[in-house]
Amino acid sequence: MSNLGATMKQEECSSPQNPRQKPKSLKMNKGFIKGLVLTAVLAIAAGYLAGFPFLSVMGVMIISIILGMGWKGLMGVPQDSLPGITFSSKYLLRAGIILMGLRLNIEAIISAGISIILIDVAVIVFTLIIMLYIGKLLSIDPHLSALIAVGTAVCGAAAIVAVAPLIGAKKELTAISVAFIAIMGTIVTIFYTFLYPVLGLDSYQYGLLTGATLHELAHVIAAAVPGGDVSSDTAILVKLGRVALLIPVALILGVLFKKKEMNTPKHKNKLKDLPIPWFIFGFLLMCLVNTMGILSESFTRMLIALSIFLLSMAMAGLGLGVNFSEFKKLNNKVLITGISGSIALVCLGFIITKI
């Protein structure tokens, strides 16, 4: 009888009906919400900080990832909040990239002429080849050199976070690449702004230079201002052309990095295994929606603002997931690769303005 009573008591304690034991699903839901709220708060804080003159050049997404890394370093990240943080850095990221397509008008780029499209293609191909080659010579992790290269060549942080899952890059490498691109892009932006009066370029040429060589759209907009409206319009058109090429660039890099794996005898080629970023087709769809003028201007602006906020949450989540020990990979070789590639791109930009 005593054994039976002990068994019954044990079953009662382990039963889900025991009020002292919290359901696992409820605990997970609270942790999920905690992580989601944390990324949202950091994104809001980043938006506030981005209103300051110098920080506005860096952009809200860059500030978000820095805040995320700073929070983890100072406060730590509770284990139960990881699901919410992962949701932000993965799914909200894709949603933000899709809505970002509303910033692109395909007709405006086409009407600007084939010359701008050729310039964008030349800039991207040149930069990718140069930086990947330098990275290989210096024996850098190919994922890291590819991310820094695509961030420099295409559209900064957005390109990096879009390409990273396709090539199987670790989130630490993604964060390092985004941080590096932010710093490098900001330096070049300031460099252009102060040297514009002595560069000897007219407004159109200066807009061409900034749009073809700067990393983030925020960098382009900030640097083009001294050249006036013509410079700003030209710079944005050239930059948007590079943004549009994110889709083919992402697909090509995905294929190149997955080719060896897909050719192994044990690997079966299935649709789900193909390195296709399905969310980027959503980005293309939004480009078409904006081009066709289906949505009102006010609603489009609201969705663009939402995309920036979602991307900021994703960046905050990315920063919160950084393993700081991985920063040792940002050594002199990585700096040489990134700086050399940026300098080469600037030189190409000056050559383009003279052709």
Residue pairs with C-beta under 8 A, 6 or more apart in sequence:
12 18
16 23
27 80
28 80
28 83
30 80
31 78
31 79
31 80
31 81
31 82
31 83
31 84
32 81
32 83
32 84
32 87
33 84
34 78
34 80
34 81
34 84
35 81
35 82
35 83
35 84
35 85
35 86
35 87
35 88
35 317
35 320
36 84
36 85
36 87
36 88
36 313
37 84
38 71
38 81
38 84
38 85
38 316
38 320
39 68
39 84
39 85
39 88
39 89
39 92
39 313
39 314
39 316
39 317
39 320
40 313
42 64
42 67
42 68
42 71
42 312
42 313
42 316
42 319
42 320
43 60
43 64
43 309
43 312
43 313
43 315
43 316
45 67
46 60
46 61
46 63
46 64
46 67
46 312
46 315
46 316
47 60
47 309
47 312
49 55
49 63
49 67
50 56
50 58
50 59
50 60
50 63
55 63
56 218
56 222
57 186
57 189
57 190
57 218
57 219
57 222
58 182
58 186
58 218
59 157
59 182
59 216
59 218
59 219
60 308
60 312
61 157
61 158
61 178
61 308
61 311
61 312
61 315
62 157
62 178
62 179
62 182
62 216
62 315
64 312
64 313
64 315
64 316
64 319
65 157
65 175
65 178
65 179
65 182
65 315
65 316
65 318
65 319
66 179
66 182
66 319
67 316
67 319
68 315
68 316
68 317
68 318
68 319
68 320
68 321
68 322
69 175
69 179
69 319
69 320
69 322
69 324
70 319
71 77
71 319
71 320
72 319
72 320
72 321
72 322
72 324
73 324
77 85
77 320
77 321
82 321
85 317
85 320
85 321
86 317
86 321
87 317
88 313
88 314
88 316
88 317
89 171
89 314
89 315
89 317
89 318
89 320
89 321
90 314
90 317
92 310
92 311
92 313
92 314
92 317
93 161
93 310
93 311
93 314
93 317
94 279
94 282
95 279
95 307
95 310
96 307
96 308
96 309
96 310
96 311
96 313
96 314
97 158
97 161
97 162
97 279
97 280
97 282
97 283
97 307
97 311
98 279
98 282
98 283
98 285
98 286
98 307
99 286
99 303
99 304
99 306
99 307
99 310
100 158
100 283
100 286
100 304
100 307
100 311
101 282
101 283
101 284
101 285
101 286
101 287
101 289
101 290
102 286
102 287
102 289
102 290
102 295
102 300
102 303
102 304
102 307
103 217
103 240
103 243
103 290
103 304
103 307
104 240
104 243
104 244
104 286
104 287
104 290
104 291
105 240
105 287
105 290
105 291
106 244
106 287
106 288
106 291
107 291
108 237
108 240
109 116
109 117
109 237
109 240
109 241
109 244
110 117
112 237
112 241
116 237
116 238
116 241
117 241
119 208
119 212
119 238
119 241
119 352
120 212
120 238
120 241
120 242
120 244
120 245
121 245
122 348
122 352
123 153
123 212
123 213
123 242
123 345
123 348
123 349
123 352
124 153
124 154
124 242
124 245
124 249
126 344
126 345
126 348
127 149
127 152
127 153
127 341
127 344
127 345
127 348
128 149
128 150
128 153
128 249
130 340
130 341
130 344
130 345
131 145
131 148
131 149
131 152
131 153
131 337
131 338
131 340
131 341
132 142
132 145
132 146
132 149
134 145
134 336
134 337
134 340
134 341
135 142
135 144
135 145
135 146
135 148
135 149
135 337
136 142
136 145
138 333
138 336
138 337
139 333
140 333
140 334
140 337
141 173
141 329
142 257
143 167
143 168
143 169
143 170
143 173
143 257
144 169
144 173
144 176
144 177
144 329
144 334
145 334
145 337
146 163
146 167
146 169
146 253
146 257
147 160
147 163
147 164
147 167
147 169
147 173
147 174
147 177
148 160
148 177
148 180
148 181
148 334
148 337
148 338
148 341
149 341
150 159
150 160
150 163
150 249
150 250
150 253
151 157
151 159
151 160
151 177
151 178
151 180
151 181
151 215
152 181
152 184
152 215
152 338
152 341
152 342
152 345
153 159
153 242
153 249
153 345
154 242
154 243
154 245
154 246
154 249
155 215
155 216
155 217
155 239
155 242
155 243
155 246
156 178
156 181
156 182
156 185
156 215
156 216
156 217
156 219
157 178
157 181
157 182
157 216
157 315
158 243
158 246
158 311
159 246
159 249
159 250
160 174
160 177
160 178
160 181
161 174
161 178
161 314
161 315
161 318
162 246
162 250
162 277
162 280
163 169
163 249
163 250
163 253
163 254
164 171
164 173
164 174
164 177
165 277
166 250
166 251
166 253
166 254
166 257
166 258
166 275
166 277
167 253
167 254
167 257
167 258
167 275
168 257
168 258
170 326
171 318
171 321
171 322
172 322
172 323
172 326
172 327
172 329
173 326
173 329
174 318
175 318
175 319
175 321
175 322
176 326
176 327
176 329
176 330
176 334
178 315
178 318
180 330
180 334
180 335
180 338
181 215
181 216
181 338
182 215
182 216
184 215
184 338
184 339
184 342
185 214
185 215
185 216
185 219
186 219
188 213
188 214
188 215
188 219
188 223
188 342
188 346
189 214
189 219
189 222
189 223
192 209
192 210
192 214
192 223
193 222
193 223
193 225
193 226
196 206
196 226
196 227
197 226
199 206
199 209
201 209
201 227
201 353
203 227
203 228
203 230
203 231
203 234
204 230
204 231
204 234
205 353
206 224
206 226
206 227
206 231
206 235
206 353
207 224
207 227
207 230
207 231
207 232
207 233
207 234
207 235
207 238
208 234
208 235
208 238
208 349
208 352
208 353
209 349
209 350
209 352
209 353
210 219
210 220
210 223
210 224
210 227
210 231
210 235
211 220
211 224
211 234
211 235
211 236
211 237
211 238
211 239
211 242
212 238
212 239
212 242
212 345
212 348
212 349
212 352
213 345
213 346
213 348
213 349
214 220
214 223
214 239
217 236
217 239
217 243
220 235
220 236
220 239
221 232
221 235
221 236
223 235
224 231
224 232
224 234
224 235
224 236
225 231
225 232
227 235
244 287
246 280
246 283
247 280
247 281
247 283
247 284
250 277
250 280
251 275
251 276
251 277
254 275
254 276
254 277
255 275
257 275
258 273
258 274
258 275
261 267
262 269
262 273
267 273
289 295
290 300
295 303
